[in-house]
Amino acid sequence: MNILIVRVSSLGDVVHNMPLLADVHRHFPDAKIDWVVEEAYTDLVRLNPHVRTIIPIALRRWRKHLSSASVRAEIAAFYRHLRALPYDLILDTQGLLKTGLVMRLARLAPGGKRVGLANATEDSGYEPLSRLFHCVSVPVDLRSHAVARGRAVAAKALEYAVPDAIDFALQKPLSTLSPLWQGTGEYAVFFHGTAGADKQWPIASWREIAAALTARGLPVLLPWGNAEEYARAQQIAAQLPNVKVLPSLTLIDAIALAQCAALVVGVDTGLTHVAAAYCRPTIELYIATPRWKTEGYWSPRIVNLGDTGVMPSVTAVCAAIDHLLGASPAVALSGNMDQRA
């Protein structure tokens, strides 16, 4: 059976789509699964062994250069790739007009089905016109978690019950450079950068947590993705020993950074969700987005704090660190001294 997944973006949504692949293979071990995804996220999808072929799409870039001959050639090559095989099942788990159109352009095998979402969830970007391209539209709860939503669509399409176990099946990334964090031993990572200003955690709070972690002897590494995030990283690190601003990283290097970390603290952003998918000790900070949509609930090593309009406190983050890593040496020493007294 040939299956095509259409989930083009964003980074967090792509990683939250991963468990449906393991579900399908659990019930249909011989299924061959291909995936249409934005070119920026192909390295992430490549880490899932259940994916046979990745079909990159570059809608964001193509829109800007439609008059270019090279871009038109890329679009034609994408169309040929999309039509190369007949698919028994095509799944659109994003529910947008553009993903519905990609679904319709793909080649369907005789008797095959195109299956997608029947409705929006709260605060989603779902576009009802996407249903025009479906053979089957699957209704989901209004508060359906990002992981549960994709799994429900696949389970309905293939007529199996959604398993209890959640398996992202992500392999260890091979960094493309000798990681700058090698030789430092264990380290913490702050994924502090996010596109939405309302999703940011205060710099002063990051600095307090960084100071607390360096007091534990745990170095803090600060990645960044653009000039604004670089400036924030510099402010967080200013005059704090053992806190390092990293150079610009590729996506695969950032994934490797998350996968090897002793602790990840991050706002509601893609790389935080990648760390949670690897079940690293992760503290997810929700500030302006609803926690129910993307919180990590599949591992006791994930702590979710805050919610829409509820700023996580430094005290709560410190308590979460103690929960995940154990009490800090200073606290443990104080406790031992109290017992001796």
Secondary structure as GFF3:
##gff-version 3
##sequence-region A 1 341
A	DSSP	beta_strand	2	6	.	.	.	ID=ss1
A	DSSP	alpha_helix	11	16	.	.	.	ID=ss2
A	DSSP	alpha_helix	19	27	.	.	.	ID=ss3
A	DSSP	beta_strand	32	38	.	.	.	ID=ss4
A	DSSP	three_ten_helix	39	41	.	.	.	ID=ss5
A	DSSP	alpha_helix	42	45	.	.	.	ID=ss6
A	DSSP	beta_strand	51	57	.	.	.	ID=ss7
A	DSSP	alpha_helix	59	64	.	.	.	ID=ss8
A	DSSP	alpha_helix	69	82	.	.	.	ID=ss9
A	DSSP	beta_strand	87	92	.	.	.	ID=ss10
A	DSSP	alpha_helix	97	105	.	.	.	ID=ss11
A	DSSP	beta_strand	108	117	.	.	.	ID=ss12
A	DSSP	three_ten_helix	128	133	.	.	.	ID=ss13
A	DSSP	beta_strand	136	138	.	.	.	ID=ss14
A	DSSP	alpha_helix	146	158	.	.	.	ID=ss15
A	DSSP	beta_strand	188	191	.	.	.	ID=ss16
A	DSSP	three_ten_helix	197	199	.	.	.	ID=ss17
A	DSSP	alpha_helix	203	215	.	.	.	ID=ss18
A	DSSP	beta_strand	220	222	.	.	.	ID=ss19
A	DSSP	alpha_helix	227	237	.	.	.	ID=ss20
A	DSSP	beta_strand	243	245	.	.	.	ID=ss21
A	DSSP	alpha_helix	251	260	.	.	.	ID=ss22
A	DSSP	beta_strand	263	267	.	.	.	ID=ss23
A	DSSP	alpha_helix	270	277	.	.	.	ID=ss24
A	DSSP	beta_strand	282	286	.	.	.	ID=ss25
A	DSSP	alpha_helix	291	294	.	.	.	ID=ss26
A	DSSP	beta_strand	302	306	.	.	.	ID=ss27
A	DSSP	alpha_helix	314	325	.	.	.	ID=ss28
A	DSSP	alpha_helix	329	340	.	.	.	ID=ss29
###
